[in-house]
């Protein structure tokens, strides 16, 4: 889960991590790398929860997608396999925090049922959060951390 205040490089880190995961699996000619199974088989799942400045969707939309090629273009040009999207209809979660949290939960369930349970190779999930980390934004963030239970929090 990538989180932090506005302007701290969350989107840049998301792109870097995505491209790094994709390139490490592509440099591998077999399903094994240093004795361990390749992660993702050339794919990375991204849960884009930043409704104001998303990487993989128009503003106001939360999206779960599979990325199979590096993120090198502007956000609106990146080609992804969309698993599911939820129309939130606003560019900030403060409009309806409960609906926002429920939308993220729904997309996490989709990740479990449509990606984890159906993929022969484990596909890592990167979660792009918004930059609202104070006041109610902090409460939303901590609620989502409790619900999602990410293995890494950056």
N, C-alpha and C positions, 0 to 999 in steps of 0.2 A: 504494500500500500504506500503510495507516494503522496505525502501531505506536506503542508507548509504554508506560510503566508504568501500573499500576492507578490509576484515578481522575484521569487526565490529560485526559479529554474525547474519547477516541477515538470513542465512540458518537455524541456530539454532533457531532463533525466529520464523521463518516460521514453522518449525517442532513443536515447543512448542505450538504455537497458533492453528495449525491444530489438534494436539492431544488433546489439551484442549477442543476445540469446539466439537470434536468427543466424548470425554469421558463425557462431560456435557450432551450431547443429549442421550447417551447410558444409563446413570444412571437414566434416566427418563422412568418410565414404561408406561406413557400415553403421549398424545400429549401436555400436559400442565405442566409447571414448574413454581411454585410460581405464578400461575394465568396468565402467559403469554405463548403464543404458543411456542413450541420447535422450535429452529432455525435449519434448515437443515434436520431434520428427519434422522440424522445419516450420513450426507454428508457435505463435504466442497469442494467448487470449488477453484482451484488454477490456476492462470494465471502465468505461469513461463516464464518471459521475459529475464532471465539471459542466454544469448546464450553462454557464456564462461564456466560457472559452474552451469548448471541447476540441479534442484532437481528431475524433472520428465521426462526428455527427454535427448537424446544424445546432445552433444555440437553442436551448429549451428542450433538448432531447437527451435522455440517458441511453447509453448503448453498450451492449456486449458484442464484441466482434473478435474474429480470428484474423490475425495478421500473418501473412506468409511471405511478404517481401519487405525490404527495409523501408522505414518511414523517412523518405528523403525529400518529399514535396511539401508544399503548404498543406495544412490540415484538410482542406476541402478537396484535395486531389488524390489523397491516399486511397488506394483500392483495398477494401477489406471484405471478408465474408461476414456479413451481419448475422448473428445468432438471434438477437432479440433487441428491441428498442422500446422505451417507454416515453411517451410524450408527457413532459412535465409542464410545458407551456409558459415558463418564466425563466429568466436568466439568473435567478438566485434562489437558493433553497429556503430563504427566509419567508417567501410567499406562503408556503405550506410545508413546514418541516416534517410533519407526520407522513404526508403523502410522499415526500422525497425519500424518507427512510424506508417506507414500504416499497417504493420503486426499486431502490438499491437491493433490498432483500429479495424481491422478485427476480431481479437479474442474477443475483448470486445463486438462487435456486435453479435458474436456467443453466448457469455454468455447471452446476453439479449434475443435472439430469441430461443436458444435451452436449456437454463437452467431456467432463470427467468420466461419466459412465459409458460413453460411446466411443471414446478414442483408444486405439490400441497402444499409443504412446502417451505418457503424461504430458499434458500441455500446461505450461506455467501460466499463471494469471497475474497480470499487473493491473493495479487499480489506480486510476488517475482521479485524485480528489480536487475539490476547488480550493481557493486560497482564503476562505473565510474560517479563521481559527480563533476568533475572539468572541466572547459573549455567547449568544445562541449558536453561533457557528462551532464553537468549541464543544458545546453540549451535543450537537448533531454528530460531530466527528467522534467523540468518545462513545456515543451510542452505537455508531457504525463499527467502531473497533471492537466493541463488546459482541456485536452480532456476527461480524465476519471472522473475527479471530485470525488476523493475518499472521503468517509465519515471520514476515519481515515488515518493519515499519520504518520508512525513511522520511 
